[in-house]
């Protein structure tokens, strides 16, 4: 699930930052799992 697809105007700046941070963290975890599974 990508948070980047959420329309910016529907959510507050603070929530947008939180969702973006969660999205970045999720992507980082995926990359980490791919690296460790090699």
CHARMM internal coordinates of N, CA and C (Angstrom, degrees):
IC EDIT
DIST 1 N 1 CA 1.4653
DIST 1 CA 1 C 1.5239
ANGL 1 N 1 CA 1 C 109.58
DIST 1 C 2 N 1.3066
ANGL 1 CA 1 C 2 N 115.78
DIHE 1 N 1 CA 1 C 2 N 124.47
DIST 2 N 2 CA 1.4586
ANGL 1 C 2 N 2 CA 119.59
DIHE 1 CA 1 C 2 N 2 CA -178.41
DIST 2 CA 2 C 1.5187
ANGL 2 N 2 CA 2 C 110.70
DIHE 1 C 2 N 2 CA 2 C -102.91
DIST 2 C 3 N 1.3256
ANGL 2 CA 2 C 3 N 115.81
DIHE 2 N 2 CA 2 C 3 N 125.22
DIST 3 N 3 CA 1.4547
ANGL 2 C 3 N 3 CA 120.41
DIHE 2 CA 2 C 3 N 3 CA -179.29
DIST 3 CA 3 C 1.5203
ANGL 3 N 3 CA 3 C 111.30
DIHE 2 C 3 N 3 CA 3 C -76.51
DIST 3 C 4 N 1.3252
ANGL 3 CA 3 C 4 N 116.81
DIHE 3 N 3 CA 3 C 4 N -15.98
DIST 4 N 4 CA 1.4592
ANGL 3 C 4 N 4 CA 120.23
DIHE 3 CA 3 C 4 N 4 CA -177.29
DIST 4 CA 4 C 1.5198
ANGL 4 N 4 CA 4 C 112.04
DIHE 3 C 4 N 4 CA 4 C -66.97
DIST 4 C 5 N 1.3362
ANGL 4 CA 4 C 5 N 116.55
DIHE 4 N 4 CA 4 C 5 N -18.52
DIST 5 N 5 CA 1.4624
ANGL 4 C 5 N 5 CA 120.27
DIHE 4 CA 4 C 5 N 5 CA -178.40
DIST 5 CA 5 C 1.5272
ANGL 5 N 5 CA 5 C 112.67
DIHE 4 C 5 N 5 CA 5 C -81.73
DIST 5 C 6 N 1.3338
ANGL 5 CA 5 C 6 N 117.00
DIHE 5 N 5 CA 5 C 6 N -8.71
DIST 6 N 6 CA 1.4589
ANGL 5 C 6 N 6 CA 120.55
DIHE 5 CA 5 C 6 N 6 CA 179.63
DIST 6 CA 6 C 1.5298
ANGL 6 N 6 CA 6 C 109.29
DIHE 5 C 6 N 6 CA 6 C -72.69
DIST 6 C 7 N 1.3309
ANGL 6 CA 6 C 7 N 117.76
DIHE 6 N 6 CA 6 C 7 N 125.75
DIST 7 N 7 CA 1.4724
ANGL 6 C 7 N 7 CA 120.80
DIHE 6 CA 6 C 7 N 7 CA 178.21
DIST 7 CA 7 C 1.5228
ANGL 7 N 7 CA 7 C 110.45
DIHE 6 C 7 N 7 CA 7 C -57.51
DIST 7 C 8 N 1.3118
ANGL 7 CA 7 C 8 N 116.22
DIHE 7 N 7 CA 7 C 8 N 127.30
DIST 8 N 8 CA 1.4615
ANGL 7 C 8 N 8 CA 122.12
DIHE 7 CA 7 C 8 N 8 CA -174.53
DIST 8 CA 8 C 1.5314
ANGL 8 N 8 CA 8 C 112.63
DIHE 7 C 8 N 8 CA 8 C -58.41
DIST 8 C 9 N 1.3210
ANGL 8 CA 8 C 9 N 116.49
DIHE 8 N 8 CA 8 C 9 N -41.30
DIST 9 N 9 CA 1.4632
ANGL 8 C 9 N 9 CA 120.19
DIHE 8 CA 8 C 9 N 9 CA -173.60
DIST 9 CA 9 C 1.5284
ANGL 9 N 9 CA 9 C 113.57
DIHE 8 C 9 N 9 CA 9 C -70.65
DIST 9 C 10 N 1.3236
ANGL 9 CA 9 C 10 N 117.74
DIHE 9 N 9 CA 9 C 10 N -14.96
DIST 10 N 10 CA 1.4632
ANGL 9 C 10 N 10 CA 120.02
DIHE 9 CA 9 C 10 N 10 CA -178.29
DIST 10 CA 10 C 1.5270
ANGL 10 N 10 CA 10 C 112.84
DIHE 9 C 10 N 10 CA 10 C -80.98
DIST 10 C 11 N 1.3166
ANGL 10 CA 10 C 11 N 115.83
DIHE 10 N 10 CA 10 C 11 N -14.00
DIST 11 N 11 CA 1.4670
ANGL 10 C 11 N 11 CA 118.79
DIHE 10 CA 10 C 11 N 11 CA -178.00
DIST 11 CA 11 C 1.5207
ANGL 11 N 11 CA 11 C 110.82
DIHE 10 C 11 N 11 CA 11 C -130.31
DIST 11 C 12 N 1.3113
ANGL 11 CA 11 C 12 N 116.46
DIHE 11 N 11 CA 11 C 12 N 156.14
DIST 12 N 12 CA 1.4618
ANGL 11 C 12 N 12 CA 121.29
DIHE 11 CA 11 C 12 N 12 CA -178.48
DIST 12 CA 12 C 1.5275
ANGL 12 N 12 CA 12 C 110.75
DIHE 11 C 12 N 12 CA 12 C -71.42
DIST 12 C 13 N 1.3141
ANGL 12 CA 12 C 13 N 115.34
DIHE 12 N 12 CA 12 C 13 N 161.45
DIST 13 N 13 CA 1.4666
ANGL 12 C 13 N 13 CA 120.42
DIHE 12 CA 12 C 13 N 13 CA 179.23
DIST 13 CA 13 C 1.5226
ANGL 13 N 13 CA 13 C 111.28
DIHE 12 C 13 N 13 CA 13 C -56.69
DIST 13 C 14 N 1.3188
ANGL 13 CA 13 C 14 N 115.79
DIHE 13 N 13 CA 13 C 14 N -42.55
DIST 14 N 14 CA 1.4672
ANGL 13 C 14 N 14 CA 119.88
DIHE 13 CA 13 C 14 N 14 CA -177.15
DIST 14 CA 14 C 1.5215
ANGL 14 N 14 CA 14 C 110.82
DIHE 13 C 14 N 14 CA 14 C -64.25
DIST 14 C 15 N 1.3328
ANGL 14 CA 14 C 15 N 116.26
DIHE 14 N 14 CA 14 C 15 N -46.46
DIST 15 N 15 CA 1.4621
ANGL 14 C 15 N 15 CA 120.07
DIHE 14 CA 14 C 15 N 15 CA 179.49
DIST 15 CA 15 C 1.5189
ANGL 15 N 15 CA 15 C 110.62
DIHE 14 C 15 N 15 CA 15 C -65.26
DIST 15 C 16 N 1.3317
ANGL 15 CA 15 C 16 N 117.03
DIHE 15 N 15 CA 15 C 16 N -36.84
DIST 16 N 16 CA 1.4569
ANGL 15 C 16 N 16 CA 121.00
DIHE 15 CA 15 C 16 N 16 CA 178.99
DIST 16 CA 16 C 1.5276
ANGL 16 N 16 CA 16 C 109.88
DIHE 15 C 16 N 16 CA 16 C -61.17
DIST 16 C 17 N 1.3248
ANGL 16 CA 16 C 17 N 115.66
DIHE 16 N 16 CA 16 C 17 N -43.38
DIST 17 N 17 CA 1.4688
ANGL 16 C 17 N 17 CA 120.11
DIHE 16 CA 16 C 17 N 17 CA 178.81
DIST 17 CA 17 C 1.5251
ANGL 17 N 17 CA 17 C 110.81
DIHE 16 C 17 N 17 CA 17 C -62.85
DIST 17 C 18 N 1.3278
ANGL 17 CA 17 C 18 N 116.43
DIHE 17 N 17 CA 17 C 18 N -41.82
DIST 18 N 18 CA 1.4644
ANGL 17 C 18 N 18 CA 120.82
DIHE 17 CA 17 C 18 N 18 CA 179.83
DIST 18 CA 18 C 1.5221
ANGL 18 N 18 CA 18 C 110.73
DIHE 17 C 18 N 18 CA 18 C -64.06
DIST 18 C 19 N 1.3325
ANGL 18 CA 18 C 19 N 116.34
DIHE 18 N 18 CA 18 C 19 N -44.49
DIST 19 N 19 CA 1.4655
ANGL 18 C 19 N 19 CA 120.64
DIHE 18 CA 18 C 19 N 19 CA -179.25
DIST 19 CA 19 C 1.5223
ANGL 19 N 19 CA 19 C 109.98
DIHE 18 C 19 N 19 CA 19 C -66.10
DIST 19 C 20 N 1.3220
ANGL 19 CA 19 C 20 N 116.66
DIHE 19 N 19 CA 19 C 20 N -42.33
DIST 20 N 20 CA 1.4592
ANGL 19 C 20 N 20 CA 120.75
DIHE 19 CA 19 C 20 N 20 CA 178.64
DIST 20 CA 20 C 1.5225
ANGL 20 N 20 CA 20 C 110.37
DIHE 19 C 20 N 20 CA 20 C -61.90
DIST 20 C 21 N 1.3327
ANGL 20 CA 20 C 21 N 116.22
DIHE 20 N 20 CA 20 C 21 N -42.70
DIST 21 N 21 CA 1.4596
ANGL 20 C 21 N 21 CA 120.60
DIHE 20 CA 20 C 21 N 21 CA 178.75
DIST 21 CA 21 C 1.5157
ANGL 21 N 21 CA 21 C 111.08
DIHE 20 C 21 N 21 CA 21 C -61.99
DIST 21 C 22 N 1.3278
ANGL 21 CA 21 C 22 N 116.38
DIHE 21 N 21 CA 21 C 22 N -41.90
DIST 22 N 22 CA 1.4618
ANGL 21 C 22 N 22 CA 121.12
DIHE 21 CA 21 C 22 N 22 CA 179.11
DIST 22 CA 22 C 1.5244
ANGL 22 N 22 CA 22 C 110.00
DIHE 21 C 22 N 22 CA 22 C -64.87
DIST 22 C 23 N 1.3277
ANGL 22 CA 22 C 23 N 116.66
DIHE 22 N 22 CA 22 C 23 N -39.68
DIST 23 N 23 CA 1.4619
ANGL 22 C 23 N 23 CA 121.44
DIHE 22 CA 22 C 23 N 23 CA 179.59
DIST 23 CA 23 C 1.5176
ANGL 23 N 23 CA 23 C 111.28
DIHE 22 C 23 N 23 CA 23 C -63.93
DIST 23 C 24 N 1.3275
ANGL 23 CA 23 C 24 N 115.52
DIHE 23 N 23 CA 23 C 24 N -43.78
DIST 24 N 24 CA 1.4643
ANGL 23 C 24 N 24 CA 120.32
DIHE 23 CA 23 C 24 N 24 CA 178.84
DIST 24 CA 24 C 1.5221
ANGL 24 N 24 CA 24 C 110.35
DIHE 23 C 24 N 24 CA 24 C -63.79
DIST 24 C 25 N 1.3348
ANGL 24 CA 24 C 25 N 115.72
DIHE 24 N 24 CA 24 C 25 N -41.65
DIST 25 N 25 CA 1.4637
ANGL 24 C 25 N 25 CA 120.65
DIHE 24 CA 24 C 25 N 25 CA 179.57
DIST 25 CA 25 C 1.5248
ANGL 25 N 25 CA 25 C 110.42
DIHE 24 C 25 N 25 CA 25 C -63.12
DIST 25 C 26 N 1.3299
ANGL 25 CA 25 C 26 N 115.92
DIHE 25 N 25 CA 25 C 26 N -41.92
DIST 26 N 26 CA 1.4653
ANGL 25 C 26 N 26 CA 120.87
DIHE 25 CA 25 C 26 N 26 CA -179.50
DIST 26 CA 26 C 1.5243
ANGL 26 N 26 CA 26 C 110.19
DIHE 25 C 26 N 26 CA 26 C -63.31
DIST 26 C 27 N 1.3300
ANGL 26 CA 26 C 27 N 116.35
DIHE 26 N 26 CA 26 C 27 N -43.32
DIST 27 N 27 CA 1.4615
ANGL 26 C 27 N 27 CA 120.39
DIHE 26 CA 26 C 27 N 27 CA 178.74
DIST 27 CA 27 C 1.5296
ANGL 27 N 27 CA 27 C 110.04
DIHE 26 C 27 N 27 CA 27 C -62.80
DIST 27 C 28 N 1.3226
ANGL 27 CA 27 C 28 N 115.74
DIHE 27 N 27 CA 27 C 28 N -40.10
DIST 28 N 28 CA 1.4622
ANGL 27 C 28 N 28 CA 120.45
DIHE 27 CA 27 C 28 N 28 CA 179.32
DIST 28 CA 28 C 1.5209
ANGL 28 N 28 CA 28 C 111.37
DIHE 27 C 28 N 28 CA 28 C -62.60
DIST 28 C 29 N 1.3276
ANGL 28 CA 28 C 29 N 116.14
DIHE 28 N 28 CA 28 C 29 N -40.86
DIST 29 N 29 CA 1.4631
ANGL 28 C 29 N 29 CA 120.49
DIHE 28 CA 28 C 29 N 29 CA 179.38
DIST 29 CA 29 C 1.5229
ANGL 29 N 29 CA 29 C 110.89
DIHE 28 C 29 N 29 CA 29 C -65.21
DIST 29 C 30 N 1.3363
ANGL 29 CA 29 C 30 N 117.15
DIHE 29 N 29 CA 29 C 30 N -39.30
DIST 30 N 30 CA 1.4716
ANGL 29 C 30 N 30 CA 121.27
DIHE 29 CA 29 C 30 N 30 CA 178.08
DIST 30 CA 30 C 1.5237
ANGL 30 N 30 CA 30 C 109.77
DIHE 29 C 30 N 30 CA 30 C -61.25
DIST 30 C 31 N 1.3445
ANGL 30 CA 30 C 31 N 115.82
DIHE 30 N 30 CA 30 C 31 N -45.85
DIST 31 N 31 CA 1.4607
ANGL 30 C 31 N 31 CA 120.33
DIHE 30 CA 30 C 31 N 31 CA -178.99
DIST 31 CA 31 C 1.5247
ANGL 31 N 31 CA 31 C 110.29
DIHE 30 C 31 N 31 CA 31 C -63.76
DIST 31 C 32 N 1.3281
ANGL 31 CA 31 C 32 N 116.04
DIHE 31 N 31 CA 31 C 32 N -40.34
DIST 32 N 32 CA 1.4617
ANGL 31 C 32 N 32 CA 120.76
DIHE 31 CA 31 C 32 N 32 CA -179.68
DIST 32 CA 32 C 1.5247
ANGL 32 N 32 CA 32 C 110.74
DIHE 31 C 32 N 32 CA 32 C -63.38
DIST 32 C 33 N 1.3265
ANGL 32 CA 32 C 33 N 116.29
DIHE 32 N 32 CA 32 C 33 N -42.70
DIST 33 N 33 CA 1.4683
ANGL 32 C 33 N 33 CA 120.59
DIHE 32 CA 32 C 33 N 33 CA 179.20
DIST 33 CA 33 C 1.5245
ANGL 33 N 33 CA 33 C 110.43
DIHE 32 C 33 N 33 CA 33 C -63.50
DIST 33 C 34 N 1.3369
ANGL 33 CA 33 C 34 N 116.57
DIHE 33 N 33 CA 33 C 34 N -40.32
DIST 34 N 34 CA 1.4598
ANGL 33 C 34 N 34 CA 120.49
DIHE 33 CA 33 C 34 N 34 CA 179.65
DIST 34 CA 34 C 1.5246
ANGL 34 N 34 CA 34 C 110.09
DIHE 33 C 34 N 34 CA 34 C -64.30
DIST 34 C 35 N 1.3251
ANGL 34 CA 34 C 35 N 116.22
DIHE 34 N 34 CA 34 C 35 N -39.84
DIST 35 N 35 CA 1.4631
ANGL 34 C 35 N 35 CA 120.75
DIHE 34 CA 34 C 35 N 35 CA -179.98
DIST 35 CA 35 C 1.5208
ANGL 35 N 35 CA 35 C 111.27
DIHE 34 C 35 N 35 CA 35 C -66.19
DIST 35 C 36 N 1.3280
ANGL 35 CA 35 C 36 N 116.55
DIHE 35 N 35 CA 35 C 36 N -42.52
DIST 36 N 36 CA 1.4656
ANGL 35 C 36 N 36 CA 120.13
DIHE 35 CA 35 C 36 N 36 CA -175.58
DIST 36 CA 36 C 1.5240
ANGL 36 N 36 CA 36 C 112.51
DIHE 35 C 36 N 36 CA 36 C -76.98
DIST 36 C 37 N 1.3312
ANGL 36 CA 36 C 37 N 117.00
DIHE 36 N 36 CA 36 C 37 N -18.99
DIST 37 N 37 CA 1.4697
ANGL 36 C 37 N 37 CA 119.32
DIHE 36 CA 36 C 37 N 37 CA -177.51
DIST 37 CA 37 C 1.5228
ANGL 37 N 37 CA 37 C 112.29
DIHE 36 C 37 N 37 CA 37 C -88.86
DIST 37 C 38 N 1.3415
ANGL 37 CA 37 C 38 N 116.89
DIHE 37 N 37 CA 37 C 38 N -3.20
DIST 38 N 38 CA 1.4617
ANGL 37 C 38 N 38 CA 119.63
DIHE 37 CA 37 C 38 N 38 CA -179.49
DIST 38 CA 38 C 1.5236
ANGL 38 N 38 CA 38 C 111.07
DIHE 37 C 38 N 38 CA 38 C -71.14
END
COOR INIT
IC SEED 1 N 1 CA 1 C
IC BUILD
